[in-house]
Amino acid sequence: MTSFFKPLKAKAEKRAAYRETRHILRSLPQHVAHDLNIDRRAAERMARVAVYGG
């Protein structure tokens, strides 16, 4: 793979990981989210931090 495509592939992989993580967090049943102290409304922020750091 050329050096041109490596950063594009890395960004696409991170975006896919972000979307999957966000989906999983949003899909948690309410009682599970509560047990884990997760606010499902903050799924986007939590997924962003988990994948991209911050």
N, C-alpha and C positions, 0 to 999 in steps of 0.2 A: 504494500500500500504506500502511496506516495505521501510525502510529508504534508502536502496540501490537504489530504483527506483525513488525516489522523485527528486534528482538532475538531473537525466536523463530526466524526464518528464519536469522539469522546463527549461532545455536547449532546448528541442524539441519545447516547446511552444514559447520560445523567438526566435528561428530560424524561426518558422512559421510566427511570427509577423514581423520579419525583412523582410522576403521574400514578404509578403503581402504589407508592407509599401513601399518597393522598387518598387514593381510592380505598385502600385497606383501612386507613384511619376513619374515613367517613362511613365505612360499612360496619364498623364495630357495633354490636348491640349496645344499647344504652347501659345496661347493667355491667357489661365488661368494661366499657369506657370509664364508668364511674369507679369501678374497682381499681383500675389502673391510673386513676386521677387524670384522665385525658378529656379535654373539652373538644368534642367533635367539631365544633364551630371553628376551632383553631387548627384544623387539619392542614390547611394550606401552609401556614407558618411553620408548623411542626415538620411537615414533609420537606419544606425548603431548607430548614436547618439540618435535618437528618441527611439530606443528599448533598447540598452545596456547602454546608457548614455555616457558621455565623453566630 
